[in-house]
Amino acid sequence: MEETDFEPFKGHTNFVNTLAYSPDGKFLATGSHDKTIRIWDAATGRQVGDALEGHTGPVGAIAYSPDGHHLVSGSGDDTVRVWDTTTHQTVIAPLNGHTTLVSDVQYSPDGALIASGGEDGNIRVWDLESSVILHVIDAHEDAVQMLSISSNGLLLASGFDDTTARIWDLGSYEALGQSLKHDAGVQFVCFAPDGSQFLSASEDQRVCVWDAGTRKLSQTLQHDGTVRSADFSPDGTQIVSCTENDGVTCDLRLWDTKSGRLLRPKVRAHPPLYNTR
């Protein structure tokens, strides 16, 4: 496959931890170890407006609201912040509660709730209008690595350093069934667009695809390195995965969701990101 070079997006003064596309695909937001968030024109690579400043620790997680008007961020300063994507200012006071680094943040599909996961092992669900914590899920003693909310807003998936993934009912905040096991830490979880399946990617070199209703294993996609991230295609028929090689590059693979067949040979790419949406 022919390699294509792109001009880098320049602005951060330290490495980039996380990125997220706006819902319309026109903008790309990046969160960095330099404690800032920057928004870029996805077509030109130019920075849009000033950096979003306020966190006092590295920014490790960001997510756009469903309407694209706001951006939520989680940081090593243990806080969650919500930003206006036009003014680049915070719209509410910082959301406090986590006792360690906030590792992931996600909006509900209606934009009314935010879920945040931390290295303290807790998942917190926030009501945006009131800035009140609706519930604290004491998920585990080990760190929460990644969260995903189903498209109907009813289920929450979480991945943990303790080698497990879980699904939670967002109505009752109860875990559904038993923990889903890997042989090493779970780095990424993601629901399929229709919510019927979800995947978990792990340091055990596997991506596991699960039935979201029964929580039974549907496919195992075997890799040759730590799988840092994976995601479904918009129609759910394919899965893309990223494995870390040596901390310098990663390999991308494309899979058929139903059969588990590898569709494309691996493609060497840039260093792996640990939180992408």
Buried (B, 14 or more C-beta within 10 A) or exposed (E): EEEEEEEEBEBBEEEBBBBBBBEEEEBBBBBBBBBBBBBBEBEEBEBBEEBBBBBEBBBBBBBBBBEBBBBBBBBBBBBBBBBEBEEBEBBBEBBEBBEEBBBBBBBBBEBBBBBBBBBBBBBBBBEBEEBEBBBBBEBBEBBBBBBBBBEEBBBBBBBBBBBBBBBBEBEEBEBBEEBBBBEBBBBBBBBBBEBBBBBBBBBBBBBBBBEBEEBEEBBEBEBEBBBBBBBBBEEBEBBBBBBBBEEEEBBBBBBBBEEBEBEEEBEEEEBBBBBBB
